[in-house]
């Protein structure tokens, strides 16, 4: 075993996160399906976003395969930029379906991969704002 005579004063760390452009690119490439309903003053709905990475191969340099989709799904879950952008999409869809403004929406964001597809589930719960008499 060799003895180290010199050591570095710096500890190095490698981190991987989604590139800033990834958020818009993934959301722009997504097929969006929303369903929900307003019952009384309570709105409940779900937005499903599906991104087939094969459809993005002309604009991304990463392989559009299952391992890339899995990595995106894992990183998406902890990336607040992604989650906030997804929340805005879900709230916009919820307002469109409800046909009115919804106040104080709670959006739960889940991400997973299936093969070379990224699946985002955005579940929305909200109440219609009370009107002042």
C-alpha positions as CSV (number, residue, x, y, z in Angstrom):
1,X,0.0,0.0,0.0
2,X,1.4,3.4,-1.0
3,X,1.6,6.2,1.5
4,X,0.2,9.5,0.5
5,X,2.8,12.3,0.7
6,X,0.5,15.1,-0.6
7,X,-3.1,15.7,0.0
8,X,-5.6,18.2,-1.5
9,X,-7.0,20.9,0.7
10,X,-10.3,20.8,-1.2
11,X,-13.1,18.2,-1.2
12,X,-14.8,17.9,-4.5
13,X,-18.5,17.1,-5.0
14,X,-20.2,16.2,-8.3
15,X,-23.8,17.1,-8.5
16,X,-26.3,16.6,-11.3
17,X,-29.5,18.6,-11.6
18,X,-31.9,19.4,-14.4
19,X,-30.7,22.2,-16.7
20,X,-32.7,25.4,-16.5
21,X,-33.9,24.9,-20.1
22,X,-35.1,21.4,-19.2
23,X,-38.2,22.7,-17.4
24,X,-39.7,24.5,-20.4
25,X,-38.5,21.9,-22.9
26,X,-40.1,19.0,-21.0
27,X,-43.4,20.9,-20.3
28,X,-43.6,22.1,-23.9
29,X,-43.2,18.5,-25.2
30,X,-45.8,17.1,-22.8
31,X,-49.3,15.8,-23.8
32,X,-51.6,17.3,-21.2
33,X,-54.8,15.7,-20.0
34,X,-56.9,17.3,-17.2
35,X,-60.0,16.2,-15.5
36,X,-61.8,17.6,-12.5
37,X,-65.0,19.1,-11.2
38,X,-66.2,21.9,-9.0
39,X,-68.7,20.6,-6.4
40,X,-70.2,23.4,-4.4
41,X,-67.2,25.5,-3.5
42,X,-64.7,22.6,-3.6
43,X,-62.6,21.8,-6.7
44,X,-60.7,18.5,-7.1
45,X,-58.9,17.6,-10.3
46,X,-55.9,16.0,-11.8
47,X,-53.6,17.0,-14.6
48,X,-51.5,14.2,-16.3
49,X,-48.5,15.3,-18.3
50,X,-46.7,12.7,-20.4
51,X,-43.4,13.4,-22.1
52,X,-42.2,10.9,-24.7
53,X,-38.5,11.5,-24.8
54,X,-38.3,10.1,-28.3
55,X,-40.2,13.3,-29.4
56,X,-37.5,15.5,-28.0
57,X,-34.5,13.8,-29.6
58,X,-34.1,16.6,-32.1
59,X,-33.4,19.1,-29.4
60,X,-31.7,17.1,-26.6
61,X,-28.2,15.6,-26.6
62,X,-29.0,13.0,-23.9
63,X,-30.2,9.6,-25.1
64,X,-34.0,9.6,-25.1
65,X,-34.2,6.2,-23.3
66,X,-35.5,4.7,-20.1
67,X,-32.4,5.6,-18.0
68,X,-32.7,9.3,-19.0
69,X,-36.4,9.2,-18.2
70,X,-35.7,7.6,-14.8
71,X,-33.0,10.2,-14.0
72,X,-35.4,13.1,-15.0
73,X,-38.2,11.7,-12.9
74,X,-35.9,11.4,-9.8
75,X,-34.4,14.9,-10.3
76,X,-37.8,16.5,-11.1
77,X,-39.2,15.4,-7.7
78,X,-36.7,17.6,-5.8
79,X,-36.4,20.5,-8.2
80,X,-38.5,23.4,-7.0
81,X,-38.3,25.2,-10.4
82,X,-40.0,22.1,-12.0
83,X,-42.5,21.7,-9.3
84,X,-43.5,25.4,-9.4
85,X,-43.9,25.4,-13.2
86,X,-46.0,22.2,-12.9
87,X,-48.2,23.8,-10.2
88,X,-48.9,26.8,-12.5
89,X,-49.9,24.5,-15.4
90,X,-52.2,22.5,-13.0
91,X,-53.8,25.6,-11.6
92,X,-54.4,27.1,-15.1
93,X,-56.1,23.8,-16.2
94,X,-58.1,23.7,-13.0
95,X,-59.4,27.2,-13.5
96,X,-60.3,26.4,-17.1
97,X,-62.3,23.3,-16.2
98,X,-63.9,24.9,-13.1
99,X,-64.9,27.9,-15.2
100,X,-64.1,30.3,-12.4
101,X,-61.3,31.4,-10.2
102,X,-60.1,29.0,-7.5
103,X,-58.5,30.2,-4.3
104,X,-55.8,28.7,-2.2
105,X,-55.0,25.7,-4.5
106,X,-53.0,22.8,-3.1
107,X,-51.1,21.0,-5.8
108,X,-49.4,17.6,-5.2
109,X,-46.7,16.8,-7.8
110,X,-45.6,13.3,-8.5
111,X,-43.1,12.2,-11.2
112,X,-42.2,8.8,-12.5
113,X,-40.8,7.1,-15.6
114,X,-42.2,4.3,-17.7
115,X,-39.8,3.3,-20.3
116,X,-38.6,6.4,-22.2
117,X,-41.6,8.4,-21.0
118,X,-41.8,10.8,-18.1
119,X,-45.2,10.9,-16.3
120,X,-46.2,13.8,-14.2
121,X,-49.3,13.7,-12.0
122,X,-50.5,17.0,-10.7
123,X,-53.4,16.7,-8.2
124,X,-55.3,19.9,-7.4
125,X,-57.5,20.6,-4.5
126,X,-58.9,24.1,-4.0
127,X,-61.9,26.1,-2.8
128,X,-63.8,28.8,-4.7
129,X,-63.2,32.1,-3.1
130,X,-66.2,33.4,-1.1
131,X,-68.0,36.4,-2.5
132,X,-68.6,39.4,-0.3
133,X,-72.3,40.1,-0.1
